[in-house]
Amino acid sequence: MSDLPVPPYNPKPSLKYASAIGLQAGAVGVFVSAIQNALGSHSNGAMGFITRTGGTIALFAGMGATFALTESIVANQRRKDDPLNGAAGACAAGFLAGIRARSIPMALGGCVVLGTTMGVFDYSGQLAGEPGITREERRRRFFKQPSPKSSVEAIE
């Protein structure tokens, strides 16, 4: 394995995290719903983004909150910050999207696709990254360092 020390696990506040992510995802849902409303032909007017396509807002908020809550609960139970947490959260969110379509096969497919995608993305380090490591430190770890020469060898 790696010779880097494993940092101690800090528990995540599940409800605080889920509500914050749920609100952010709901804001994205409002934007998507407004776009759906603007591109559709109907007679509902500007309030159509709530009355006609408002389910999109609830779906986005629900998927965001479900992802965050599941991810933090799994992380707190396992006491690890690793890609499996994100994969479990994305699987739960994908399952929720399939249930909205009223299809168990779509729910299972959404779970597999979103869970796998998030797990691979998290594993590659793009989402989680390496907290506390600067670019210079990452560069130093990546490239080989010449062995330090003593002052006597340097003179000769």
RODO-2510 file (C-alpha; in nm, 4 decimals, decimal comma):
residues 156
     n   res          X          Y          Z
     1     m     0,0000     0,0000     0,0000
     2     s     0,0984     0,3597     0,0426
     3     d     0,3356     0,4859     0,3092
     4     l     0,1249     0,7977     0,3648
     5     p    -0,0370     0,8127     0,7077
     6     v    -0,4147     0,7752     0,7074
     7     p    -0,5714     1,0921     0,8478
     8     p    -0,8154     1,0413     1,1354
     9     y    -1,1818     1,0309     1,0326
    10     n    -1,3974     1,3326     1,1156
    11     p    -1,7696     1,2460     1,1390
    12     k    -1,9973     1,4356     0,9009
    13     p    -2,3139     1,6083     1,0264
    14     s    -2,5626     1,4143     0,8119
    15     l    -2,8720     1,6347     0,8329
    16     k    -2,6813     1,9604     0,7909
    17     y    -2,4970     1,8224     0,4872
    18     a    -2,8150     1,6735     0,3348
    19     s    -3,0163     1,9918     0,3767
    20     a    -2,7423     2,2096     0,2275
    21     i    -2,6944     1,9821    -0,0743
    22     g    -3,0716     1,9399    -0,1106
    23     l    -3,1189     2,3180    -0,1268
    24     q    -2,8388     2,3571    -0,3802
    25     a    -2,9788     2,0772    -0,5958
    26     g    -3,3252     2,2347    -0,5640
    27     a    -3,1838     2,5620    -0,6970
    28     v    -3,0474     2,3735    -0,9977
    29     g    -3,3933     2,2152    -1,0311
    30     v    -3,5526     2,5616    -1,0412
    31     f    -3,3189     2,6573    -1,3246
    32     v    -3,3894     2,3374    -1,5203
    33     s    -3,7639     2,3752    -1,4612
    34     a    -3,7550     2,7342    -1,5851
    35     i    -3,5727     2,6218    -1,9007
    36     q    -3,8296     2,3437    -1,9535
    37     n    -4,1085     2,5976    -1,9073
    38     a    -3,9531     2,8466    -2,1485
    39     l    -3,8973     2,5886    -2,4219
    40     g    -4,2413     2,4263    -2,3975
    41     s    -4,5568     2,5560    -2,5612
    42     h    -4,8388     2,6024    -2,3094
    43     s    -5,0801     2,8589    -2,1757
    44     n    -4,9680     2,8589    -1,8106
    45     g    -4,7500     3,1688    -1,8323
    46     a    -4,4476     3,2346    -1,6175
    47     m    -4,5786     3,0347    -1,3196
    48     g    -4,5630     2,7203    -1,5340
    49     f    -4,2150     2,6504    -1,4010
    50     i    -4,3827     2,5674    -1,0677
    51     t    -4,7268     2,4443    -1,1722
    52     r    -4,6333     2,2565    -1,4880
    53     t    -4,2720     2,1426    -1,4441
    54     g    -4,2374     2,1836    -1,0672
    55     g    -4,1830     1,8111    -1,0234
    56     t    -3,8362     1,8653    -1,1659
    57     i    -3,7521     2,0930    -0,8740
    58     a    -3,8641     1,8311    -0,6223
    59     l    -3,6755     1,5545    -0,8041
    60     f    -3,3484     1,7481    -0,8091
    61     a    -3,3830     1,8499    -0,4430
    62     g    -3,4764     1,4963    -0,3401
    63     m    -3,1911     1,3372    -0,5330
    64     g    -2,9393     1,5852    -0,3901
    65     a    -3,0580     1,5364    -0,0326
    66     t    -3,0721     1,1574    -0,0750
    67     f    -2,7203     1,1488    -0,2156
    68     a    -2,5761     1,3635     0,0638
    69     l    -2,7622     1,1866     0,3441
    70     t    -2,6700     0,8380     0,2222
    71     e    -2,3084     0,9362     0,1594
    72     s    -2,2623     1,0837     0,5066
    73     i    -2,4437     0,8006     0,6863
    74     v    -2,2327     0,5376     0,5081
    75     a    -1,9148     0,7344     0,5825
    76     n    -2,0070     0,7755     0,9490
    77     q    -2,0911     0,4060     0,9883
    78     r    -1,7706     0,2885     0,8173
    79     r    -1,5536     0,5672     0,9642
    80     k    -1,3779     0,6064     0,6284
    81     d    -1,3704     0,8694     0,3561
    82     d    -1,3419     0,6697     0,0371
    83     p    -1,5151     0,6280    -0,3022
    84     l    -1,7584     0,3674    -0,1694
    85     n    -1,9438     0,6394     0,0229
    86     g    -2,0073     0,8438    -0,2899
    87     a    -2,1037     0,5332    -0,4850
    88     a    -2,3627     0,4403    -0,2222
    89     g    -2,5059     0,7925    -0,2210
    90     a    -2,5251     0,8060    -0,5998
    91     c    -2,6857     0,4616    -0,6078
    92     a    -2,9586     0,5827    -0,3701
    93     a    -3,0140     0,8967    -0,5795
    94     g    -3,0296     0,6929    -0,9016
    95     f    -3,2773     0,4550    -0,7403
    96     l    -3,4948     0,7542    -0,6492
    97     a    -3,4906     0,8735    -1,0109
    98     g    -3,6012     0,5295    -1,1294
    99     i    -3,8821     0,5174    -0,8741
   100     r    -4,0097     0,8504    -1,0101
   101     a    -4,0377     0,6800    -1,3494
   102     r    -4,2396     0,4061    -1,1721
   103     s    -4,0070     0,1320    -1,2877
   104     i    -3,8031    -0,1032    -1,0721
   105     p    -3,5710    -0,1928    -1,3634
   106     m    -3,5035     0,1786    -1,4214
   107     a    -3,4451     0,2250    -1,0489
   108     l    -3,1913    -0,0575    -1,0419
   109     g    -3,0310     0,0681    -1,3628
   110     g    -3,0091     0,4220    -1,2240
   111     c    -2,8519     0,2850    -0,9081
   112     v    -2,5906     0,0904    -1,1039
   113     v    -2,5106     0,3673    -1,3533
   114     l    -2,4935     0,6591    -1,1091
   115     g    -2,3229     0,4528    -0,8377
   116     t    -2,0577     0,3261    -1,0760
   117     t    -2,0022     0,6669    -1,2308
   118     m    -1,9643     0,8421    -0,8968
   119     g    -1,7487     0,5646    -0,7540
   120     v    -1,5082     0,5778    -1,0484
   121     f    -1,5058     0,9573    -1,0443
   122     d    -1,4355     0,9631    -0,6718
   123     y    -1,1731     0,6912    -0,7042
   124     s    -0,9879     0,8867    -0,9703
   125     g    -0,9515     1,1705    -0,7197
   126     q    -1,1313     1,4320    -0,9243
   127     l    -1,4066     1,4896    -0,6699
   128     a    -1,2446     1,4107    -0,3373
   129     g    -0,8974     1,5330    -0,4272
   130     e    -0,6267     1,5333    -0,1661
   131     p    -0,7195     1,7920     0,0954
   132     g    -0,4331     1,9898     0,2405
   133     i    -0,1795     1,9010    -0,0280
   134     t    -0,0489     2,1871    -0,2357
   135     r     0,0378     2,1653    -0,6011
   136     e     0,4076     2,1888    -0,5186
   137     e     0,3807     1,9016    -0,2690
   138     r     0,1955     1,6884    -0,5257
   139     r     0,4682     1,7655    -0,7834
   140     r     0,7415     1,6722    -0,5363
   141     r     0,5755     1,3389    -0,4633
   142     f     0,5254     1,2608    -0,8320
   143     f     0,8733     1,3325    -0,9641
   144     k     1,1833     1,1485    -0,8430
   145     q     1,4106     1,3472    -0,6173
   146     p     1,7888     1,3218    -0,6529
   147     s     1,9526     1,1703    -0,3508
   148     p     2,1052     1,4385    -0,1305
   149     k     2,4817     1,4579    -0,1689
   150     s     2,7047     1,5355     0,1230
   151     s     2,9137     1,8512     0,1093
   152     v     3,2335     1,6432     0,0610
   153     e     3,0913     1,4722    -0,2501
   154     a     2,9715     1,8038    -0,3892
   155     i     3,3248     1,9537    -0,3669
   156     e     3,4903     1,6612    -0,5462
***
